[in-house]
């Protein structure tokens, strides 16, 4: 161990080999793959109800809005209570919260495999995204598509863009 503490050449080579292996295996963040309106339109053509894994029910949360002055998250937890409602109907899974005019059908999974993000659209073309963890809703977000078609969600779209979210976590 004494050699490792003092920069032993074999330890330096081993560190470089391990770092190269990690980088080539994809363990380094390759960047963000942002969802687009076209991705949504393609995904809704896939038959079935992708959101059946979300548990139906009503879940309490807190209203979150954008905060451009918060350099870390860009979000502001308001302290205002909200509820996320999930309902499985014969034609699909619907979500609702107080800032939606009507229930919105979740029609597409955002991302590959078992991604925990689902999307739908309001009657006026805004996007609704529900995130879940093991079937329990974590957040329900009302957002929009940018002019170039990019979904303004997470690290995608313009920072400080307006959105409304009901963020769960309170029992």
C-alpha positions in Angstrom: 0.0 0.0 0.0 2.9 2.3 0.6 3.6 2.4 -3.2 0.0 3.3 -3.9 0.0 6.2 -1.5 3.1 7.6 -3.2 2.0 7.3 -6.8 3.6 3.9 -7.6 3.9 3.6 -11.4 1.9 0.3 -11.5 -1.0 1.9 -9.7 -1.0 4.9 -12.1 -1.1 2.5 -15.1 -3.9 0.4 -13.4 -5.9 3.6 -12.8 -5.5 4.7 -16.4 -6.5 1.2 -17.7 -9.6 1.2 -15.4 -10.6 4.7 -16.5 -10.3 3.8 -20.1 -12.4 0.7 -19.5 -15.1 2.7 -17.8 -15.2 5.3 -20.5 -15.4 2.7 -23.3 -18.1 0.7 -21.6 -20.6 3.6 -21.6 -20.5 4.3 -17.9 -19.7 7.9 -18.6 -22.7 10.1 -19.2 -23.1 10.2 -23.0 -25.4 13.3 -22.9 -29.1 13.7 -22.8 -31.4 12.3 -25.4 -34.2 14.9 -25.5 -37.8 13.8 -26.3 -39.5 15.6 -29.2 -43.0 16.1 -30.5 -42.1 13.7 -33.4 -40.9 11.1 -30.9 -44.3 11.4 -29.2 -46.2 11.0 -32.5 -44.2 7.9 -33.4 -44.6 6.4 -29.9 -48.4 6.8 -29.9 -48.7 4.6 -32.9 -47.5 1.6 -30.8 -50.6 -0.3 -29.8 -51.6 -0.9 -26.2 -51.6 1.1 -23.0 -48.0 1.6 -22.0 -48.9 3.2 -18.6 -50.8 0.2 -17.1 -47.9 -0.3 -14.7 -48.8 2.9 -12.8 -51.1 2.2 -9.9 -54.5 3.8 -10.1 -55.4 6.1 -7.2 -55.0 9.6 -5.8 -51.6 10.7 -4.6 -50.8 13.9 -2.6 -48.0 16.2 -3.5 -46.7 19.8 -3.6 -46.9 22.3 -6.4 -43.6 23.1 -8.1 -43.0 26.0 -10.5 -40.0 27.2 -12.5 -37.5 29.3 -10.7 -34.8 30.7 -13.1 -32.9 32.1 -10.1 -32.4 28.6 -8.6 -29.2 27.7 -10.5 -29.2 24.2 -9.0 -32.6 22.8 -10.0 -34.5 25.7 -11.7 -37.5 24.8 -9.5 -39.4 26.3 -6.6 -41.5 24.2 -4.2 -44.4 26.5 -3.3 -45.8 24.6 -0.3 -49.2 24.5 -2.0 -50.8 21.1 -1.8 -51.9 19.2 -4.9 -53.1 15.8 -5.9 -52.3 13.5 -8.8 -55.1 11.2 -9.9 -54.5 8.1 -12.0 -57.4 6.2 -13.6 -57.3 3.1 -15.8 -60.1 3.1 -18.3 -60.9 0.6 -21.1 -59.3 2.9 -23.6 -56.2 3.8 -21.6 -54.6 5.4 -18.5 -55.7 8.9 -17.6 -54.1 11.4 -15.2 -55.5 14.6 -13.7 -54.5 17.3 -11.3 -55.9 20.8 -10.4 -54.0 22.6 -13.2 -55.4 20.4 -16.0 -58.7 21.4 -17.5 -59.5 17.7 -18.2 -58.1 14.3 -17.6 -55.2 13.5 -20.0 -54.6 10.1 -21.6 -51.0 8.9 -21.2 -50.2 7.6 -24.7 -46.5 7.1 -24.9 -43.5 6.0 -22.8 -40.7 8.5 -22.9 -37.5 6.6 -23.4 -36.6 3.0 -24.0 -37.2 -0.2 -22.1 -38.8 0.3 -18.7 -38.4 4.1 -18.5 -40.6 5.5 -15.7 -41.7 8.5 -17.8 -45.0 8.7 -19.7 -46.5 11.4 -21.8 -49.8 12.7 -23.1 -51.1 15.9 -24.6 -53.8 18.3 -23.6 -56.5 19.3 -26.0 -54.5 22.5 -26.8 -51.3 20.6 -27.6 -49.4 21.1 -24.3 -47.4 18.1 -22.9 -48.2 16.2 -19.7 -45.4 14.0 -18.3 -45.9 11.6 -15.4 -42.9 10.0 -13.7 -43.4 7.0 -11.4 -41.3 4.8 -9.1 -42.3 1.2 -8.8 -45.8 2.1 -10.0 -46.3 5.0 -7.6 -46.5 8.5 -9.3 -43.7 10.8 -8.3 -44.6 13.8 -10.4 -47.1 15.1 -12.9 -45.9 18.0 -15.0 -47.7 20.3 -17.4 -45.1 21.7 -19.9 -44.8 22.4 -23.6 -42.8 21.8 -26.8 -40.2 24.4 -27.8 -40.4 25.9 -31.3 -38.0 23.3 -32.6 -40.2 20.5 -31.3 -38.1 19.6 -28.2 -40.1 18.7 -25.1 -39.3 21.3 -22.4 -38.7 18.8 -19.5 -35.8 18.0 -17.2 -32.6 19.2 -18.7 -34.2 19.7 -22.2 -35.6 22.9 -23.5 -35.0 26.4 -22.3 -34.0 26.9 -18.7 -36.6 28.9 -16.8 -39.4 27.9 -19.2 -42.7 27.9 -17.5 -44.2 24.6 -16.2 -46.4 23.4 -13.5 -45.8 20.2 -11.5 -47.5 18.3 -8.8 -44.5 16.6 -7.0 -45.3 13.6 -4.7 -43.4 12.3 -1.8 -45.7 13.3 1.0 -47.8 10.5 2.5 
